[in-house]
Amino acid sequence: MSNNTDTIKLNNDVRMPAIGLGTWRANETGVLAETVKTAIGLGYRHIDCATIYKNQREIGKALKEATVPRSELFIVSKIFQNNHLPERVGPALDEILDELQLDYLDLLLMHWPYALSPDMGHMGFSTSDLDPVPIMDTWRAMEILVESGKVRAIGVSNFNKSILQKMLPQCLIAPAVNQVEVHPYNPEHELVAFCQENNVAVTGYCPLGGGRVSVLRDATVEAIAGAHGCTPAQVLISWQVARGLAVIPKSTSPARLEQNLRTVALSPDDMRAIGQIPTRERKVDPYPEYPALKWVFHESEAECPVI
């Protein structure tokens, strides 16, 4: 078992730490700031944020008090869907930087491939709030941000293979990262292979499942953890890192934060067993609540309307 210091070289030669700290649904005032500072003290350098998480000011305070140089940190954030109009992309980044008290981001992601109307708030939406802003219009505005020096790399999140196939030939700057839900119940074998073949790094979110996606209690995962004398979470994180993915588990427990940073050497048989777990469940999916968004994760059944 080793304290993981692996990095993934992005397609612009920027290096992204393979294990980061997820901050989705980590909104406890004071607790989150302490968690971020504890994580950095343990060796985390990759911190994943987003406007929609509504906790970037809290994270910004913690980053300001960090005991490591800014150059050692890899800070990620994401543009919310109501800021997809090209003229709103730059101001959205400025707001992110203000909240995080930073001069630049290491990686800025388009959080989802669909857009919402500019007057849409952050809480809940209806189908009538969807806005047909072409993905490439938003992306071209993001490409300009790289030239500004305010972001080191740009990427996407929740993008399926068919969207990327249409998008990549049109890009001046190809996405450096695609952040998607990845765990053994949603392994994304085909999407991961496509991204890696096209030099787009993959970050797996919800790597430990959660809620009804009980991958931590999967019999195969538990058996492998028992054989290695480690936690099921360490098995799941190690499986992703061994696939060449970055991973952003979330925890507020100092003990679990430390464990999650320590990977185990899984055997080829272990990797194969995990990859062949038959259960298929996704934790995050706007469909069927929003039938118009079926194309986001079900591209074989519904075509993406705007690229």
N, C-alpha and C positions, 0 to 999 in steps of 0.2 A: 504494500500500500504506500502511495507516495502523495505528497502535497503537490497538486497539479499546477504547473507553471506553463503548460502548453499555450501556444498562440496559433492563430490561423492567419496566414498572409492573404490579405484581400487583393482584389484585382488591380489596385493602385499601389500595392506594396505596403500599405498601412497594416500593422499587425493588431489583431483583435484577440484578447485573452479568451481562451476556450471556455472557461467557467466564469460566469458573472452572477450578479445579484439581481434577481427579479424584484420589482417593487409594485406590481399590480395588486390592488386590494390591500396595500400596506399603508394605511392612512392614520394610524394612531399617532397623534401629535406627541412628540417627545420620544415615543418608542421607536418610530421610524428613523429619526435622526441618530439615536443611539445605535440602532441596528446598522446603519450605513457606516458609522464611525467604527463600530466593532468589526464589521466585515473588512474594512480597509486595513485595520490593525492586524487581522488574521492573514491578509495577503490578497484579498479581492481587489482587482483593479478595474473590472468591467462592471459598470452600474447601468442597468436598463431602466429607462424612464419613459413617460409619455404624458402629453397634455391631459388626456382623458382620465388619467389616474388621480388628478387633482391633489398631488402631493409634492410637486416639484419645488415649491418654496421651502418645504421642510427638508427635502434632500439638499437643496442649495445651501441651507445653513450648515448642514453636516459637511458638505464638501468644502465650505469655507474654513471649517475647523480641522480639516484633514491634515494629517502629519506627513503626508507624502507630496512631492511636487505634482503640480497639475499635469506635467508632461508624462507622468507615469500612469495616469488614469485614462480609462477609455469610457467616455460618457455617451450614452445613446439616448435619443428622444425621438418622438414621432409627431407628425402633423395630423391634427384631428380632421375628420372628414368635412367639416364646414369651412375649411380653409383651402380647398382644392383649386379654387379660381386662381389663375396665375398671379394676379395682383395681390392676393392675400397670403401667398406662400412666404415671401420675405418677412412681412410683419409678424407672421406666425412664428417664424424662427426667432425673431427679435424678442418676442414675448417669452419663448422658452428659455432663451439665454438670460433674460432678466430674472425669471423665476429661479433658475439654477445658479445665478450669480457667476456666470461664465462668459468668457470672451469668444469661445468657439465650442462646437460639438465635435466629437470624433466620428459620430455617425448619426445622420438624420434619415428617418424612414417615413415613407408614406404608409400610414397605419393600416389603411384598408384600400382596396381597389375601387370602392364606390364613393361617391361624393354626396354630401348633404347641403341643403341650401344655407347660405351664409348666416341667416338669422336663426338657424337651428342651434339650440343650446346643447349642453353636454349630456343632458339626462333624457333618455328615451326619445324615440322619433317614430313617425309613421311613414308609410310608403309614399305619401304625398310630399314628404320632406326630401326625398331623393332628388338629386340634381344631376343632369346628364353632362357633367364636366368630363371631357375626354382625359383618360389617364395620361396621355402624352403631353397635354397642355400643362398639367401639374408637374410632370416630370421635367419638362424643359425649364420650368421656373426653378426647380430644385438644382438642375445642372448649373444654372447661373450662380447659385449660392456657393458652389465649390470654388468658382473663380473669385468670389468675394473674400475667401479665407475664413468665413464663419463656420464652415463645416469641412472636415477632412475627407469624409466619404458620404455617399448617399446610397440608399437602398429602399427596399419595399418590405411590406409585411402582409401576410395572408394572401399572397399571390399564388394562383395555381399555375400549372404547367402551360395550359393553353394561353393564358394571358401573357406569360413570359415569352412564349414562342412568337406572339404577335408584336410584343414590345421591343425585344432585344434588337432586331434589325433597324429600329427607328432611333435608337439611343446614340447620342454623342458620347455620353458617359454611361456605361452599362451599370446596372445595380451591383453594388459591392456585396450586398447581403439580402437574403430573403428570410424574414423571421416568421416562422410558422409553428403551429402546434405539432409537437413530435414527442411520442412516447410509444411503448410497444403496442398499445391498443390503436394507435394512429401513426404507424411507423413512416408513412410517406416514402416508401422505397423508390417509387418511380420519380416523384418530384425531387427528392434528394439527389438521385442519380443525374437527372436532367440539369439541375443547378450546378452540381460539381463538374459535369462535362462542359458546361458553359462558363466556368470560372466565377460562379456566383456562390459565395459562402452561405451556409444555412445556419441560422440560430434556432434552436428548438425551445419554444416556450411551453409552459405547463408540462415540464419533463417528468414530473412525478404524478401526473394525472390530477386527481382531486375531485371532490364531490362524488357523483355516481361513477366516475371513472376511477375504479379502485385498483389501479395498476400496482400500487405499493403492496397490496395484499394478494397479488397474483401468485399462484402456487409455484410456477417456474422461477419467477423472480425471487421469491422467498427461499427456494431450494438453493439457488446459486449464491444468494447472500449467506446462507448457512454454511455452504462449502468454503466460502472465502473468509468467514468470520467478520463480516461487515454488515452494514444496514442495507435494506432493499433500495433506499434512496441512492446509496453509493453505487450499487449495481446499475441502476437506471442512468445515472450521470456518466458512469464509466462506459456504458454501452454507447451513449451518444458521442462522447469524446473519441472513442475508438473508431467510430464511423466518420470522423473528420468534421463533426458538427461542434458549434459552440452551444452552450446550454446555460439557462438563466433560472435556476431554482430559487424559490423564495423561502425564507425562514426568518423568524425573529429570535430564535433560540441560539445563543452563542455556541452551545455544544453542537447543534445540528449544522450551523454555519461552518464550523471547523470540519465536521465530518464530510459535508458536501464538497469541500475543496480537496478532499483526499480521494484519489481514484484508485481502483484496483485493476490488476492485469487480468482481464477476462480471456479465457481460452477460446480458440475457434469454435469449439463445441458450445461454450456458453453463448457466444455471439449468435450462433446459428439457432440455438434453442429460443433465445429471446426474440430474434427476428421472425421466428415461425409461430409465435403465439397467435392463435387464430382469432381471438376477440377483437372486434372493431367497434370502437366508441370514440366519439369526438366530444371534447368538453365545450368548445367554443364554436358556435355555428349560428349565423343570423337566420338561417332557414331551419324550421318551417315558420317561425314567427313572422318573418318577412318573405313571403313567397317570391317577390320580385328579385330577391337576392340569392336565389337558388344557385345561380351560376358561380358564386364565389367559391364554394367548396364542392360543387357537383357539376363540374364542367362537361361531363359526358351526357348530362340530362338537360342542360340549359346553357345557351351561348352567351358569352360576355357581350353586353350591348355597346360598350364604349371603350375604345383604346386610343 
